Amino acid sequence: MLEKTNLLGAIVAVAFYVSAILVFIFRLLGQPRFGHWIGYFEFLLSVPMIYLLVKAPQLERPALYYIQIGLMLAWLIVEALLDYILKIDFRQVRWLVISYVVLFFAGTGGMLGVARNAGRGWTISAIILFLVMAILTFVQRAVTGM
């Protein structure tokens, strides 16, 4: 059970990084609507994250594990509220953008720790994808302002 749960966490982390990379690429290509649809996939990733939290006590996970997944879920909630439900154009308000980006990197960075539980291969893959995602985050912001 532990190995399967660790694998699920790694798959979720890697899937999120790949989806975020695609969002940023589509924005750079001038096709943000495709990125918007990818966001729905990212919201679906909350289901296995919640499962991981439910199983965490049974697997005696440390408090940091809850924080790592909790931050990712918090970002998904903020994303849903700002971009999908309330549709607030917050990216022009500096303090909101900074808060949003800090929460994004706290959540995605925490998922590195979740992926690490599945072993070295998953850790290396997650780190590489995280770094690509991080670079694209700032490149697409500089190019598109989004």
N, CA, C and O atoms as a GROMACS GRO file, in nm:
protein
  584
    1MET      N    1   0.083  -0.120   0.000
    1MET     CA    2   0.000   0.000   0.000
    1MET      C    3   0.087   0.126   0.000
    1MET      O    4   0.056   0.223  -0.070
    2LEU      N    5   0.195   0.125   0.078
    2LEU     CA    6   0.283   0.241   0.086
    2LEU      C    7   0.343   0.273  -0.051
    2LEU      O    8   0.344   0.389  -0.092
    3GLU      N    9   0.392   0.171  -0.120
    3GLU     CA   10   0.455   0.194  -0.251
    3GLU      C   11   0.355   0.249  -0.352
    3GLU      O   12   0.388   0.339  -0.429
    4LYS      N   13   0.233   0.196  -0.352
    4LYS     CA   14   0.131   0.244  -0.446
    4LYS      C   15   0.092   0.388  -0.415
    4LYS      O   16   0.070   0.468  -0.506
    5THR      N   17   0.084   0.421  -0.289
    5THR     CA   18   0.049   0.557  -0.249
    5THR      C   19   0.162   0.653  -0.287
    5THR      O   20   0.137   0.763  -0.335
    6ASN      N   21   0.285   0.611  -0.264
    6ASN     CA   22   0.400   0.694  -0.303
    6ASN      C   23   0.402   0.715  -0.454
    6ASN      O   24   0.429   0.826  -0.502
    7LEU      N   25   0.374   0.610  -0.529
    7LEU     CA   26   0.370   0.620  -0.675
    7LEU      C   27   0.260   0.715  -0.720
    7LEU      O   28   0.280   0.796  -0.811
    8LEU      N   29   0.145   0.706  -0.658
    8LEU     CA   30   0.035   0.797  -0.692
    8LEU      C   31   0.076   0.942  -0.668
    8LEU      O   32   0.050   1.028  -0.753
    9GLY      N   33   0.139   0.969  -0.556
    9GLY     CA   34   0.185   1.104  -0.527
    9GLY      C   35   0.283   1.156  -0.632
    9GLY      O   36   0.275   1.271  -0.674
   10ALA      N   37   0.374   1.069  -0.675
   10ALA     CA   38   0.472   1.108  -0.776
   10ALA      C   39   0.404   1.134  -0.910
   10ALA      O   40   0.437   1.231  -0.979
   11ILE      N   41   0.311   1.049  -0.946
   11ILE     CA   42   0.239   1.067  -1.073
   11ILE      C   43   0.161   1.198  -1.072
   11ILE      O   44   0.160   1.271  -1.171
   12VAL      N   45   0.097   1.228  -0.962
   12VAL     CA   46   0.021   1.353  -0.951
   12VAL      C   47   0.115   1.474  -0.964
   12VAL      O   48   0.084   1.569  -1.035
   13ALA      N   49   0.228   1.468  -0.896
   13ALA     CA   50   0.324   1.579  -0.903
   13ALA      C   51   0.373   1.599  -1.046
   13ALA      O   52   0.372   1.711  -1.097
   14VAL      N   53   0.416   1.492  -1.110
   14VAL     CA   54   0.467   1.500  -1.247
   14VAL      C   55   0.357   1.545  -1.343
   14VAL      O   56   0.382   1.626  -1.432
   15ALA      N   57   0.237   1.493  -1.326
   15ALA     CA   58   0.125   1.533  -1.412
   15ALA      C   59   0.097   1.682  -1.397
   15ALA      O   60   0.069   1.751  -1.495
   16PHE      N   61   0.105   1.733  -1.274
   16PHE     CA   62   0.081   1.876  -1.255
   16PHE      C   63   0.190   1.958  -1.323
   16PHE      O   64   0.161   2.056  -1.391
   17TYR      N   65   0.316   1.919  -1.306
   17TYR     CA   66   0.426   1.993  -1.368
   17TYR      C   67   0.410   1.996  -1.521
   17TYR      O   68   0.427   2.100  -1.584
   18VAL      N   69   0.378   1.882  -1.579
   18VAL     CA   70   0.361   1.876  -1.724
   18VAL      C   71   0.244   1.965  -1.767
   18VAL      O   72   0.254   2.038  -1.866
   19SER      N   73   0.135   1.960  -1.693
   19SER     CA   74   0.019   2.043  -1.730
   19SER      C   75   0.051   2.191  -1.716
   19SER      O   76   0.010   2.271  -1.800
   20ALA      N   77   0.124   2.229  -1.613
   20ALA     CA   78   0.162   2.371  -1.596
   20ALA      C   79   0.255   2.414  -1.709
   20ALA      O   80   0.242   2.525  -1.761
   21ILE      N   81   0.348   2.328  -1.746
   21ILE     CA   82   0.438   2.359  -1.859
   21ILE      C   83   0.356   2.382  -1.985
   21ILE      O   84   0.382   2.477  -2.059
   22LEU      N   85   0.257   2.299  -2.009
   22LEU     CA   86   0.172   2.316  -2.127
   22LEU      C   87   0.093   2.446  -2.122
   22LEU      O   88   0.078   2.514  -2.224
   23VAL      N   89   0.043   2.483  -2.005
   23VAL     CA   90  -0.028   2.611  -1.990
   23VAL      C   91   0.063   2.725  -2.032
   23VAL      O   92   0.021   2.813  -2.108
   24PHE      N   93   0.186   2.725  -1.983
   24PHE     CA   94   0.278   2.834  -2.014
   24PHE      C   95   0.318   2.834  -2.161
   24PHE      O   96   0.334   2.941  -2.220
   25ILE      N   97   0.334   2.718  -2.220
   25ILE     CA   98   0.367   2.710  -2.363
   25ILE      C   99   0.252   2.765  -2.447
   25ILE      O  100   0.273   2.842  -2.540
   26PHE      N  101   0.130   2.725  -2.413
   26PHE     CA  102   0.014   2.777  -2.488
   26PHE      C  103   0.001   2.928  -2.474
   26PHE      O  104  -0.037   2.996  -2.570
   27ARG      N  105   0.031   2.981  -2.358
   27ARG     CA  106   0.028   3.127  -2.342
   27ARG      C  107   0.134   3.192  -2.430
   27ARG      O  108   0.107   3.294  -2.494
   28LEU      N  109   0.253   3.134  -2.434
   28LEU     CA  110   0.359   3.188  -2.519
   28LEU      C  111   0.322   3.179  -2.668
   28LEU      O  112   0.365   3.263  -2.747
   29LEU      N  113   0.245   3.080  -2.704
   29LEU     CA  114   0.201   3.064  -2.843
   29LEU      C  115   0.078   3.148  -2.876
   29LEU      O  116   0.025   3.142  -2.987
   30GLY      N  117   0.033   3.226  -2.777
   30GLY     CA  118  -0.083   3.312  -2.799
   30GLY      C  119  -0.215   3.236  -2.797
   30GLY      O  120  -0.314   3.282  -2.855
   31GLN      N  121  -0.217   3.122  -2.731
   31GLN     CA  122  -0.337   3.038  -2.723
   31GLN      C  123  -0.376   3.010  -2.578
   31GLN      O  124  -0.382   2.894  -2.537
   32PRO      N  125  -0.404   3.115  -2.499
   32PRO     CA  126  -0.432   3.091  -2.357
   32PRO      C  127  -0.558   3.009  -2.331
   32PRO      O  128  -0.573   2.951  -2.224
   33ARG      N  129  -0.649   3.005  -2.429
   33ARG     CA  130  -0.772   2.927  -2.406
   33ARG      C  131  -0.742   2.779  -2.386
   33ARG      O  132  -0.813   2.711  -2.312
   34PHE      N  133  -0.637   2.727  -2.454
   34PHE     CA  134  -0.599   2.587  -2.434
   34PHE      C  135  -0.548   2.566  -2.291
   34PHE      O  136  -0.576   2.464  -2.228
   35GLY      N  137  -0.474   2.663  -2.242
   35GLY     CA  138  -0.426   2.657  -2.105
   35GLY      C  139  -0.541   2.659  -2.006
   35GLY      O  140  -0.536   2.593  -1.902
   36HIS      N  141  -0.644   2.734  -2.040
   36HIS     CA  142  -0.763   2.740  -1.954
   36HIS      C  143  -0.826   2.600  -1.942
   36HIS      O  144  -0.868   2.561  -1.833
   37TRP      N  145  -0.832   2.527  -2.051
   37TRP     CA  146  -0.889   2.392  -2.048
   37TRP      C  147  -0.800   2.296  -1.970
   37TRP      O  148  -0.850   2.206  -1.901
   38ILE      N  149  -0.670   2.316  -1.980
   38ILE     CA  150  -0.577   2.232  -1.904
   38ILE      C  151  -0.599   2.253  -1.754
   38ILE      O  152  -0.578   2.162  -1.674
   39GLY      N  153  -0.641   2.372  -1.718
   39GLY     CA  154  -0.672   2.402  -1.578
   39GLY      C  155  -0.775   2.307  -1.520
   39GLY      O  156  -0.768   2.272  -1.402
   40TYR      N  157  -0.871   2.266  -1.600
   40TYR     CA  158  -0.971   2.170  -1.551
   40TYR      C  159  -0.905   2.037  -1.515
   40TYR      O  160  -0.943   1.973  -1.417
   41PHE      N  161  -0.808   1.996  -1.594
   41PHE     CA  162  -0.733   1.875  -1.561
   41PHE      C  163  -0.661   1.892  -1.428
   41PHE      O  164  -0.660   1.802  -1.344
   42GLU      N  165  -0.600   2.010  -1.408
   42GLU     CA  166  -0.530   2.036  -1.282
   42GLU      C  167  -0.626   2.029  -1.164
   42GLU      O  168  -0.589   1.979  -1.057
   43PHE      N  169  -0.748   2.078  -1.182
   43PHE     CA  170  -0.846   2.068  -1.074
   43PHE      C  171  -0.879   1.922  -1.043
   43PHE      O  172  -0.901   1.887  -0.927
   44LEU      N  173  -0.884   1.839  -1.145
   44LEU     CA  174  -0.911   1.695  -1.124
   44LEU      C  175  -0.800   1.629  -1.041
   44LEU      O  176  -0.825   1.530  -0.971
   45LEU      N  177  -0.680   1.683  -1.049
   45LEU     CA  178  -0.570   1.628  -0.969
   45LEU      C  179  -0.592   1.646  -0.819
   45LEU      O  180  -0.526   1.582  -0.738
   46SER      N  181  -0.686   1.732  -0.783
   46SER     CA  182  -0.715   1.748  -0.640
   46SER      C  183  -0.777   1.622  -0.581
   46SER      O  184  -0.764   1.598  -0.461
   47VAL      N  185  -0.844   1.543  -0.663
   47VAL     CA  186  -0.907   1.419  -0.613
   47VAL      C  187  -0.801   1.322  -0.558
   47VAL      O  188  -0.812   1.279  -0.443
   48PRO      N  189  -0.696   1.288  -0.636
   48PRO     CA  190  -0.595   1.201  -0.576
   48PRO      C  191  -0.517   1.268  -0.462
   48PRO      O  192  -0.469   1.200  -0.372
   49MET      N  193  -0.505   1.402  -0.466
   49MET     CA  194  -0.437   1.470  -0.355
   49MET      C  195  -0.516   1.456  -0.226
   49MET      O  196  -0.459   1.434  -0.119
   50ILE      N  197  -0.647   1.468  -0.236
   50ILE     CA  198  -0.732   1.450  -0.118
   50ILE      C  199  -0.721   1.305  -0.068
   50ILE      O  200  -0.715   1.281   0.052
   51TYR      N  201  -0.718   1.211  -0.161
   51TYR     CA  202  -0.699   1.070  -0.124
   51TYR      C  203  -0.567   1.053  -0.049
   51TYR      O  204  -0.562   0.984   0.053
   52LEU      N  205  -0.461   1.116  -0.098
   52LEU     CA  206  -0.331   1.107  -0.031
   52LEU      C  207  -0.339   1.161   0.112
   52LEU      O  208  -0.278   1.106   0.203
   53LEU      N  209  -0.413   1.269   0.130
   53LEU     CA  210  -0.430   1.325   0.264
   53LEU      C  211  -0.510   1.231   0.354
   53LEU      O  212  -0.479   1.216   0.472
   54VAL      N  213  -0.611   1.168   0.298
   54VAL     CA  214  -0.694   1.075   0.376
   54VAL      C  215  -0.612   0.954   0.420
   54VAL      O  216  -0.628   0.905   0.532
   55LYS      N  217  -0.523   0.907   0.333
   55LYS     CA  218  -0.440   0.790   0.364
   55LYS      C  219  -0.318   0.825   0.451
   55LYS      O  220  -0.257   0.736   0.509
   56ALA      N  221  -0.284   0.952   0.459
   56ALA     CA  222  -0.163   0.994   0.530
   56ALA      C  223  -0.155   0.947   0.675
   56ALA      O  224  -0.050   0.899   0.717
   57PRO      N  225  -0.263   0.958   0.754
   57PRO     CA  226  -0.251   0.911   0.893
   57PRO      C  227  -0.223   0.761   0.903
   57PRO      O  228  -0.146   0.717   0.989
   58GLN      N  229  -0.285   0.684   0.816
   58GLN     CA  230  -0.265   0.540   0.814
   58GLN      C  231  -0.120   0.505   0.781
   58GLN      O  232  -0.067   0.404   0.829
   59LEU      N  233  -0.056   0.588   0.700
   59LEU     CA  234   0.083   0.564   0.660
   59LEU      C  235   0.183   0.638   0.748
   59LEU      O  236   0.303   0.638   0.723
   60GLU      N  237   0.130   0.702   0.852
   60GLU     CA  238   0.212   0.776   0.949
   60GLU      C  239   0.302   0.880   0.882
   60GLU      O  240   0.422   0.887   0.908
   61ARG      N  241   0.241   0.959   0.795
   61ARG     CA  242   0.315   1.064   0.726
   61ARG      C  243   0.349   1.175   0.824
   61ARG      O  244   0.273   1.202   0.917
   62PRO      N  245   0.463   1.241   0.803
   62PRO     CA  246   0.499   1.354   0.889
   62PRO      C  247   0.412   1.476   0.859
   62PRO      O  248   0.345   1.481   0.756
   63ALA      N  249   0.413   1.572   0.949
   63ALA     CA  250   0.332   1.693   0.932
   63ALA      C  251   0.366   1.766   0.802
   63ALA      O  252   0.278   1.824   0.739
   64LEU      N  253   0.491   1.763   0.762
   64LEU     CA  254   0.533   1.830   0.640
   64LEU      C  255   0.456   1.779   0.519
   64LEU      O  256   0.425   1.856   0.428
   65TYR      N  257   0.426   1.653   0.514
   65TYR     CA  258   0.350   1.592   0.404
   65TYR      C  259   0.214   1.658   0.389
   65TYR      O  260   0.170   1.688   0.277
   66TYR      N  261   0.147   1.680   0.500
   66TYR     CA  262   0.016   1.746   0.500
   66TYR      C  263   0.029   1.890   0.448
   66TYR      O  264  -0.056   1.937   0.372
   67ILE      N  265   0.134   1.957   0.490
   67ILE     CA  266   0.157   2.095   0.446
   67ILE      C  267   0.184   2.098   0.296
   67ILE      O  268   0.130   2.184   0.225
   68GLN      N  269   0.266   2.006   0.247
   68GLN     CA  270   0.300   2.003   0.106
   68GLN      C  271   0.175   1.987   0.019
   68GLN      O  272   0.154   2.064  -0.076
   69ILE      N  273   0.094   1.890   0.049
   69ILE     CA  274  -0.027   1.868  -0.030
   69ILE      C  275  -0.129   1.978  -0.002
   69ILE      O  276  -0.200   2.022  -0.093
   70GLY      N  277  -0.137   2.022   0.122
   70GLY     CA  278  -0.231   2.128   0.157
   70GLY      C  279  -0.204   2.258   0.082
   70GLY      O  280  -0.298   2.326   0.040
   71LEU      N  281  -0.077   2.292   0.064
   71LEU     CA  282  -0.043   2.414  -0.011
   71LEU      C  283  -0.082   2.401  -0.158
   71LEU      O  284  -0.128   2.497  -0.219
   72MET      N  285  -0.063   2.282  -0.214
   72MET     CA  286  -0.103   2.262  -0.354
   72MET      C  287  -0.254   2.273  -0.368
   72MET      O  288  -0.304   2.334  -0.462
   73LEU      N  289  -0.326   2.213  -0.274
   73LEU     CA  290  -0.472   2.223  -0.277
   73LEU      C  291  -0.518   2.367  -0.255
   73LEU      O  292  -0.615   2.411  -0.317
   74ALA      N  293  -0.449   2.440  -0.169
   74ALA     CA  294  -0.484   2.580  -0.145
   74ALA      C  295  -0.466   2.661  -0.273
   74ALA      O  296  -0.551   2.745  -0.306
   75TRP      N  297  -0.357   2.636  -0.346
   75TRP     CA  298  -0.337   2.708  -0.472
   75TRP      C  299  -0.447   2.673  -0.572
   75TRP      O  300  -0.497   2.762  -0.641
   76LEU      N  301  -0.484   2.547  -0.580
   76LEU     CA  302  -0.591   2.507  -0.672
   76LEU      C  303  -0.723   2.577  -0.637
   76LEU      O  304  -0.798   2.615  -0.727
   77ILE      N  305  -0.750   2.593  -0.509
   77ILE     CA  306  -0.871   2.664  -0.467
   77ILE      C  307  -0.864   2.811  -0.508
   77ILE      O  308  -0.960   2.866  -0.561
   78VAL      N  309  -0.750   2.875  -0.482
   78VAL     CA  310  -0.732   3.016  -0.519
   78VAL      C  311  -0.744   3.032  -0.670
   78VAL      O  312  -0.809   3.125  -0.718
   79GLU      N  313  -0.683   2.942  -0.745
   79GLU     CA  314  -0.690   2.945  -0.891
   79GLU      C  315  -0.835   2.932  -0.938
   79GLU      O  316  -0.879   3.007  -1.026
   80ALA      N  317  -0.907   2.838  -0.880
   80ALA     CA  318  -1.048   2.818  -0.918
   80ALA      C  319  -1.129   2.944  -0.891
   80ALA      O  320  -1.209   2.987  -0.974
   81LEU      N  321  -1.107   3.003  -0.774
   81LEU     CA  322  -1.182   3.124  -0.739
   81LEU      C  323  -1.149   3.242  -0.830
   81LEU      O  324  -1.239   3.307  -0.883
   82LEU      N  325  -1.020   3.269  -0.847
   82LEU     CA  326  -0.980   3.388  -0.921
   82LEU      C  327  -1.004   3.377  -1.071
   82LEU      O  328  -1.056   3.470  -1.132
   83ASP      N  329  -0.966   3.264  -1.131
   83ASP     CA  330  -0.970   3.253  -1.277
   83ASP      C  331  -1.096   3.186  -1.332
   83ASP      O  332  -1.134   3.213  -1.446
   84TYR      N  333  -1.160   3.100  -1.256
   84TYR     CA  334  -1.270   3.022  -1.311
   84TYR      C  335  -1.407   3.059  -1.256
   84TYR      O  336  -1.506   3.054  -1.329
   85ILE      N  337  -1.413   3.095  -1.130
   85ILE     CA  338  -1.544   3.125  -1.070
   85ILE      C  339  -1.571   3.275  -1.071
   85ILE      O  340  -1.669   3.320  -1.131
   86LEU      N  341  -1.484   3.352  -1.005
   86LEU     CA  342  -1.505   3.498  -0.997
   86LEU      C  343  -1.452   3.571  -1.120
   86LEU      O  344  -1.494   3.683  -1.150
   87LYS      N  345  -1.360   3.508  -1.192
   87LYS     CA  346  -1.300   3.564  -1.314
   87LYS      C  347  -1.246   3.705  -1.291
   87LYS      O  348  -1.278   3.799  -1.364
   88ILE      N  349  -1.164   3.716  -1.188
   88ILE     CA  350  -1.103   3.843  -1.150
   88ILE      C  351  -0.974   3.863  -1.229
   88ILE      O  352  -0.891   3.772  -1.236
   89ASP      N  353  -0.957   3.981  -1.288
   89ASP     CA  354  -0.834   4.013  -1.361
   89ASP      C  355  -0.731   4.062  -1.260
   89ASP      O  356  -0.702   4.181  -1.252
   90PHE      N  357  -0.676   3.968  -1.185
   90PHE     CA  358  -0.586   4.001  -1.074
   90PHE      C  359  -0.441   4.016  -1.117
   90PHE      O  360  -0.359   4.066  -1.039
   91ARG      N  361  -0.407   3.975  -1.236
   91ARG     CA  362  -0.266   3.973  -1.279
   91ARG      C  363  -0.208   4.112  -1.302
   91ARG      O  364  -0.088   4.124  -1.331
   92GLN      N  365  -0.288   4.214  -1.291
   92GLN     CA  366  -0.238   4.352  -1.305
   92GLN      C  367  -0.216   4.419  -1.169
   92GLN      O  368  -0.168   4.532  -1.162
   93VAL      N  369  -0.252   4.349  -1.062
   93VAL     CA  370  -0.236   4.402  -0.926
   93VAL      C  371  -0.115   4.333  -0.863
   93VAL      O  372  -0.119   4.214  -0.831
   94ARG      N  373  -0.009   4.410  -0.846
   94ARG     CA  374   0.121   4.353  -0.807
   94ARG      C  375   0.113   4.266  -0.682
   94ARG      O  376   0.163   4.153  -0.684
   95TRP      N  377   0.053   4.314  -0.573
   95TRP     CA  378   0.053   4.236  -0.450
   95TRP      C  379  -0.026   4.106  -0.466
   95TRP      O  380   0.008   4.005  -0.405
   96LEU      N  381  -0.132   4.108  -0.548
   96LEU     CA  382  -0.207   3.985  -0.572
   96LEU      C  383  -0.125   3.885  -0.654
   96LEU      O  384  -0.125   3.765  -0.626
   97VAL      N  385  -0.055   3.936  -0.754
   97VAL     CA  386   0.029   3.848  -0.836
   97VAL      C  387   0.140   3.787  -0.751
   97VAL      O  388   0.167   3.667  -0.762
   98ILE      N  389   0.202   3.867  -0.668
   98ILE     CA  390   0.311   3.816  -0.584
   98ILE      C  391   0.257   3.709  -0.489
   98ILE      O  392   0.319   3.604  -0.474
   99SER      N  393   0.145   3.734  -0.426
   99SER     CA  394   0.084   3.635  -0.335
   99SER      C  395   0.049   3.507  -0.409
   99SER      O  396   0.073   3.397  -0.360
  100TYR      N  397  -0.008   3.522  -0.526
  100TYR     CA  398  -0.048   3.408  -0.610
  100TYR      C  399   0.074   3.325  -0.650
  100TYR      O  400   0.071   3.203  -0.641
  101VAL      N  401   0.180   3.392  -0.692
  101VAL     CA  402   0.302   3.322  -0.736
  101VAL      C  403   0.370   3.253  -0.618
  101VAL      O  404   0.420   3.141  -0.632
  102VAL      N  405   0.374   3.319  -0.504
  102VAL     CA  406   0.433   3.258  -0.385
  102VAL      C  407   0.357   3.130  -0.348
  102VAL      O  408   0.418   3.027  -0.318
  103LEU      N  409   0.225   3.137  -0.349
  103LEU     CA  410   0.145   3.018  -0.318
  103LEU      C  411   0.165   2.910  -0.424
  103LEU      O  412   0.172   2.791  -0.391
  104PHE      N  413   0.174   2.950  -0.551
  104PHE     CA  414   0.198   2.855  -0.659
  104PHE      C  415   0.329   2.780  -0.637
  104PHE      O  416   0.332   2.657  -0.644
  105PHE      N  417   0.436   2.854  -0.609
  105PHE     CA  418   0.565   2.788  -0.589
  105PHE      C  419   0.573   2.712  -0.457
  105PHE      O  420   0.645   2.612  -0.448
  106ALA      N  421   0.501   2.755  -0.356
  106ALA     CA  422   0.495   2.678  -0.232
  106ALA      C  423   0.427   2.543  -0.258
  106ALA      O  424   0.473   2.439  -0.212
  107GLY      N  425   0.317   2.547  -0.331
  107GLY     CA  426   0.244   2.424  -0.362
  107GLY      C  427   0.322   2.333  -0.455
  107GLY      O  428   0.336   2.214  -0.427
  108THR      N  429   0.373   2.387  -0.565
  108THR     CA  430   0.446   2.303  -0.660
  108THR      C  431   0.579   2.256  -0.601
  108THR      O  432   0.622   2.144  -0.628
  109GLY      N  433   0.642   2.340  -0.522
  109GLY     CA  434   0.766   2.297  -0.455
  109GLY      C  435   0.739   2.187  -0.355
  109GLY      O  436   0.818   2.094  -0.341
  110GLY      N  437   0.628   2.197  -0.285
  110GLY     CA  438   0.591   2.092  -0.190
  110GLY      C  439   0.566   1.958  -0.258
  110GLY      O  440   0.590   1.853  -0.200
  111MET      N  441   0.517   1.964  -0.381
  111MET     CA  442   0.492   1.840  -0.453
  111MET      C  443   0.621   1.767  -0.488
  111MET      O  444   0.620   1.647  -0.516
  112LEU      N  445   0.734   1.840  -0.488
  112LEU     CA  446   0.863   1.773  -0.504
  112LEU      C  447   0.886   1.674  -0.390
  112LEU      O  448   0.934   1.563  -0.410
  113GLY      N  449   0.850   1.717  -0.269
  113GLY     CA  450   0.864   1.630  -0.153
  113GLY      C  451   0.772   1.509  -0.160
  113GLY      O  452   0.808   1.400  -0.115
  114VAL      N  453   0.653   1.529  -0.216
  114VAL     CA  454   0.560   1.417  -0.232
  114VAL      C  455   0.616   1.318  -0.335
  114VAL      O  456   0.611   1.197  -0.313
  115ALA      N  457   0.669   1.370  -0.445
  115ALA     CA  458   0.727   1.283  -0.549
  115ALA      C  459   0.849   1.208  -0.497
  115ALA      O  460   0.874   1.095  -0.537
  116ARG      N  461   0.924   1.271  -0.409
  116ARG     CA  462   1.046   1.211  -0.354
  116ARG      C  463   1.018   1.077  -0.286
  116ARG      O  464   1.104   0.988  -0.286
  117ASN      N  465   0.901   1.062  -0.230
  117ASN     CA  466   0.867   0.938  -0.160
  117ASN      C  467   0.865   0.817  -0.252
  117ASN      O  468   0.875   0.703  -0.205
  118ALA      N  469   0.854   0.839  -0.384
  118ALA     CA  470   0.847   0.726  -0.479
  118ALA      C  471   0.983   0.682  -0.528
  118ALA      O  472   0.992   0.586  -0.604
  119GLY      N  473   1.088   0.749  -0.486
  119GLY     CA  474   1.222   0.704  -0.524
  119GLY      C  475   1.299   0.803  -0.609
  119GLY      O  476   1.248   0.907  -0.650
  120ARG      N  477   1.423   0.766  -0.634
  120ARG     CA  478   1.518   0.854  -0.702
  120ARG      C  479   1.475   0.894  -0.844
  120ARG      O  480   1.484   1.012  -0.880
  121GLY      N  481   1.428   0.799  -0.922
  121GLY     CA  482   1.387   0.829  -1.060
  121GLY      C  483   1.275   0.931  -1.066
  121GLY      O  484   1.279   1.025  -1.146
  122TRP      N  485   1.176   0.912  -0.980
  122TRP     CA  486   1.064   1.006  -0.976
  122TRP      C  487   1.110   1.142  -0.924
  122TRP      O  488   1.063   1.246  -0.970
  123THR      N  489   1.202   1.140  -0.829
  123THR     CA  490   1.254   1.266  -0.774
  123THR      C  491   1.327   1.346  -0.882
  123THR      O  492   1.304   1.466  -0.898
  124ILE      N  493   1.414   1.279  -0.955
  124ILE     CA  494   1.490   1.348  -1.060
  124ILE      C  495   1.396   1.402  -1.168
  124ILE      O  496   1.411   1.516  -1.212
  125SER      N  497   1.300   1.320  -1.210
  125SER     CA  498   1.203   1.364  -1.311
  125SER      C  499   1.126   1.485  -1.261
  125SER      O  500   1.109   1.583  -1.335
  126ALA      N  501   1.080   1.479  -1.137
  126ALA     CA  502   1.003   1.590  -1.080
  126ALA      C  503   1.087   1.716  -1.071
  126ALA      O  504   1.038   1.825  -1.100
  127ILE      N  505   1.212   1.704  -1.030
  127ILE     CA  506   1.299   1.823  -1.018
  127ILE      C  507   1.322   1.887  -1.155
  127ILE      O  508   1.314   2.009  -1.169
  128ILE      N  509   1.350   1.805  -1.256
  128ILE     CA  510   1.372   1.859  -1.391
  128ILE      C  511   1.247   1.930  -1.441
  128ILE      O  512   1.255   2.042  -1.492
  129LEU      N  513   1.132   1.866  -1.426
  129LEU     CA  514   1.006   1.928  -1.470
  129LEU      C  515   0.975   2.054  -1.390
  129LEU      O  516   0.926   2.153  -1.445
  130PHE      N  517   1.002   2.052  -1.261
  130PHE     CA  518   0.980   2.170  -1.178
  130PHE      C  519   1.065   2.287  -1.228
  130PHE      O  520   1.016   2.399  -1.240
  131LEU      N  521   1.192   2.260  -1.259
  131LEU     CA  522   1.281   2.366  -1.306
  131LEU      C  523   1.236   2.422  -1.442
  131LEU      O  524   1.238   2.543  -1.464
  132VAL      N  525   1.195   2.334  -1.532
  132VAL     CA  526   1.142   2.379  -1.661
  132VAL      C  527   1.018   2.465  -1.640
  132VAL      O  528   1.004   2.572  -1.699
  133MET      N  529   0.929   2.416  -1.553
  133MET     CA  530   0.807   2.491  -1.522
  133MET      C  531   0.840   2.628  -1.463
  133MET      O  532   0.779   2.728  -1.501
  134ALA      N  533   0.935   2.632  -1.371
  134ALA     CA  534   0.971   2.758  -1.306
  134ALA      C  535   1.026   2.858  -1.408
  134ALA      O  536   0.988   2.975  -1.406
  135ILE      N  537   1.113   2.811  -1.496
  135ILE     CA  538   1.168   2.900  -1.598
  135ILE      C  539   1.057   2.952  -1.688
  135ILE      O  540   1.050   3.072  -1.716
  136LEU      N  541   0.971   2.862  -1.734
  136LEU     CA  542   0.861   2.903  -1.822
  136LEU      C  543   0.764   2.998  -1.753
  136LEU      O  544   0.706   3.085  -1.818
  137THR      N  545   0.747   2.982  -1.623
  137THR     CA  546   0.659   3.073  -1.548
  137THR      C  547   0.702   3.217  -1.568
  137THR      O  548   0.621   3.304  -1.599
  138PHE      N  549   0.830   3.241  -1.548
  138PHE     CA  550   0.880   3.379  -1.556
  138PHE      C  551   0.898   3.426  -1.700
  138PHE      O  552   0.879   3.544  -1.730
  139VAL      N  553   0.934   3.335  -1.789
  139VAL     CA  554   0.948   3.373  -1.931
  139VAL      C  555   0.811   3.414  -1.986
  139VAL      O  556   0.799   3.520  -2.049
  140GLN      N  557   0.710   3.333  -1.963
  140GLN     CA  558   0.579   3.366  -2.018
  140GLN      C  559   0.520   3.491  -1.953
  140GLN      O  560   0.448   3.566  -2.019
  141ARG      N  561   0.549   3.514  -1.828
  141ARG     CA  562   0.501   3.637  -1.762
  141ARG      C  563   0.568   3.759  -1.827
  141ARG      O  564   0.502   3.860  -1.852
  142ALA      N  565   0.698   3.749  -1.853
  142ALA     CA  566   0.771   3.860  -1.914
  142ALA      C  567   0.722   3.887  -2.057
  142ALA      O  568   0.711   4.002  -2.100
  143VAL      N  569   0.692   3.780  -2.129
  143VAL     CA  570   0.651   3.794  -2.269
  143VAL      C  571   0.504   3.834  -2.283
  143VAL      O  572   0.471   3.921  -2.363
  144THR      N  573   0.417   3.770  -2.204
  144THR     CA  574   0.273   3.790  -2.222
  144THR      C  575   0.209   3.880  -2.117
  144THR      O  576   0.101   3.935  -2.140
  145GLY      N  577   0.275   3.897  -2.003
  145GLY     CA  578   0.214   3.975  -1.895
  145GLY      C  579   0.106   3.899  -1.820
  145GLY      O  580   0.037   3.957  -1.736
  146MET      N  581   0.091   3.770  -1.849
  146MET     CA  582  -0.013   3.688  -1.784
  146MET      C  583   0.046   3.609  -1.668
  146MET      O  584  -0.026   3.535  -1.601
   0.00000   0.00000   0.00000
